[in-house]
Amino acid sequence: MSTFGSFNGVVTAISDFWTGSQGPNPCYKLMSLQDMNGNVVNFVVTPNTYFVDQAMISIGDIVIGFYDANTPVPLIYPPQYQAIVMARVSQNQNIKVDYFNGQLISSDGMLKLNIAPFTQIKQENGQIFTANPANRNLIVVYGPTTMSIPAQTTPSQIIVMCRF
């Protein structure tokens, strides 16, 4: 079970990332985000980074990036994380990346999923996931929630992270 951290802000720069002595690698990107308080975080975007809805991210977009909080990071400023999931922020949808237990409650106890017939459940490769998504790391795309604790929602999409 991974623990995921997140950071959201405005994309201020996107550049090729140096992966070795051969110079920048166009398959790897360094994406800089700045939040409303002026905090800056760099995300290393790899070919394995999952982009929700295959969003094409540009400078000026408001995005949220998720990373494995258990992975060591270099002690540099600004902080630099390997992006696991990236998503464009929208007023009409929320994104949560977390481990959901057998009752489909997130590891922080703040969100419970109620699956409906219209909920798309798929793998990161876009194929339908045919088993129960409980007890797995999930990318959840959802709208409104109840005011209860945990908040409850009926997600529009659940993406099962089979590699984590």
C-alpha positions as CSV (number, residue, x, y, z in Angstrom):
1,M,0.0,0.0,0.0
2,S,1.5,3.3,-1.1
3,T,0.9,6.6,0.6
4,F,0.2,9.4,-1.9
5,G,1.0,13.1,-1.5
6,S,-0.3,15.8,-3.7
7,F,0.3,19.4,-4.7
8,N,-1.8,21.6,-6.8
9,G,-1.0,24.9,-8.5
10,V,-0.5,26.7,-11.8
11,V,2.0,25.3,-14.3
12,T,4.8,27.9,-14.7
13,A,7.2,25.9,-16.8
14,I,7.6,22.7,-18.7
15,S,11.0,21.5,-20.0
16,D,12.8,18.4,-21.0
17,F,14.4,16.6,-18.1
18,W,18.0,15.5,-17.9
19,T,18.1,11.7,-17.3
20,G,21.9,11.2,-17.7
21,S,25.1,12.5,-19.2
22,Q,23.5,12.6,-22.7
23,G,21.5,15.7,-22.0
24,P,17.8,16.3,-21.8
25,N,15.5,13.4,-22.6
26,P,12.3,14.5,-24.5
27,C,10.4,11.5,-23.1
28,Y,10.8,13.0,-19.6
29,K,9.5,16.4,-18.6
30,L,10.1,18.7,-15.6
31,M,6.9,20.5,-14.8
32,S,7.0,23.4,-12.3
33,L,3.9,24.3,-10.3
34,Q,3.2,27.3,-8.1
35,D,0.4,27.4,-5.6
36,M,-1.6,30.5,-4.4
37,N,0.9,31.0,-1.5
38,G,3.9,31.2,-3.8
39,N,5.2,27.6,-3.0
40,V,6.8,25.9,-5.9
41,V,7.1,22.2,-6.6
42,N,8.8,20.4,-9.6
43,F,7.3,17.2,-10.9
44,V,9.3,14.8,-13.0
45,V,6.8,13.5,-15.6
46,T,7.8,10.1,-17.0
47,P,6.3,7.9,-19.7
48,N,4.6,6.0,-16.8
49,T,2.9,9.1,-15.4
50,Y,-0.9,8.7,-15.7
51,F,-2.8,11.7,-17.0
52,V,-6.5,11.7,-16.0
53,D,-8.6,11.9,-19.1
54,Q,-5.3,12.0,-21.1
55,A,-5.2,15.8,-20.5
56,M,-2.6,17.7,-22.4
57,I,-1.1,20.1,-19.9
58,S,0.2,23.5,-20.8
59,I,1.8,26.5,-19.1
60,G,-0.9,28.4,-17.2
61,D,-3.1,25.3,-16.5
62,I,-4.2,24.6,-12.9
63,V,-3.2,21.0,-12.2
64,I,-2.8,18.6,-9.3
65,G,0.0,16.2,-9.1
66,F,0.2,13.1,-7.0
67,Y,3.4,11.3,-5.9
68,D,4.4,8.4,-3.7
69,A,5.1,10.0,-0.3
70,N,7.2,7.0,0.7
71,T,9.8,7.4,-2.1
72,P,13.0,9.3,-1.1
73,V,13.4,12.7,-2.8
74,P,16.5,14.8,-3.3
75,L,17.0,17.5,-0.7
76,I,16.8,20.4,-3.1
77,Y,14.7,23.5,-3.5
78,P,12.2,23.5,-4.9
79,P,11.1,20.0,-3.9
80,Q,11.1,17.6,-6.8
81,Y,8.8,14.6,-6.9
82,Q,8.2,11.9,-9.5
83,A,4.7,12.3,-10.8
84,I,2.5,9.2,-10.5
85,V,-0.8,10.9,-11.5
86,M,-1.4,14.4,-13.0
87,A,-4.8,16.0,-13.6
88,R,-6.1,19.3,-14.8
89,V,-8.2,20.9,-12.0
90,S,-11.8,21.5,-12.9
91,Q,-14.6,23.1,-10.9
92,N,-17.0,20.2,-11.6
93,Q,-14.7,17.3,-10.6
94,N,-12.5,16.2,-7.8
95,I,-9.6,13.8,-8.0
96,K,-8.4,11.5,-5.2
97,V,-5.5,9.0,-5.4
98,D,-5.5,6.7,-2.4
99,Y,-5.8,3.2,-1.1
100,F,-9.5,2.2,-0.6
101,N,-10.3,-0.6,1.8
102,G,-12.9,-3.4,1.6
103,Q,-15.7,-0.9,2.3
104,L,-14.2,1.5,-0.3
105,I,-13.2,4.0,2.3
106,S,-9.9,5.9,1.7
107,S,-6.9,5.4,3.9
108,D,-7.4,8.8,5.5
109,G,-11.0,8.0,6.3
110,M,-12.3,11.0,4.5
111,L,-14.0,9.6,1.4
112,K,-16.4,6.6,0.9
113,L,-17.2,5.5,-2.6
114,N,-20.7,4.3,-3.6
115,I,-20.4,2.6,-7.0
116,A,-23.3,3.1,-9.4
117,P,-24.1,1.4,-12.7
118,F,-22.8,4.4,-14.6
119,T,-19.4,4.4,-12.7
120,Q,-16.6,3.5,-15.2
121,I,-14.1,1.2,-13.6
122,K,-11.0,0.7,-15.7
123,Q,-7.3,0.1,-15.5
124,E,-4.7,2.7,-16.3
125,N,-4.3,1.2,-19.8
126,G,-8.0,2.1,-20.5
127,Q,-9.3,-1.5,-20.4
128,I,-12.3,-2.4,-18.3
129,F,-11.5,-3.7,-14.8
130,T,-13.8,-6.7,-14.1
131,A,-13.0,-7.4,-10.4
132,N,-14.0,-5.6,-7.2
133,P,-11.9,-2.4,-6.9
134,A,-11.8,-2.7,-3.1
135,N,-8.5,-3.1,-1.3
136,R,-6.5,-1.3,-4.0
137,N,-4.9,1.9,-4.9
138,L,-7.4,3.9,-6.9
139,I,-7.6,7.1,-8.9
140,V,-11.1,8.4,-8.3
141,V,-12.8,11.1,-10.3
142,Y,-16.0,12.4,-8.6
143,G,-18.3,15.4,-8.2
144,P,-20.3,16.4,-5.2
145,T,-20.0,14.7,-1.9
146,T,-22.2,14.4,1.2
147,M,-21.3,16.5,4.3
148,S,-20.8,13.4,6.4
149,I,-17.6,11.9,7.7
150,P,-16.5,10.2,5.7
151,A,-17.9,12.2,2.9
152,Q,-19.7,9.9,0.4
153,T,-19.7,10.2,-3.3
154,T,-20.7,8.3,-6.4
155,P,-17.7,8.6,-8.7
156,S,-17.9,9.0,-12.4
157,Q,-14.6,7.1,-12.9
158,I,-12.4,4.7,-10.9
159,I,-9.0,3.9,-12.4
160,V,-7.4,0.9,-10.7
161,M,-3.7,1.3,-10.3
162,C,-2.5,-2.3,-10.9
163,R,1.2,-1.4,-10.7
164,F,1.0,0.1,-7.2
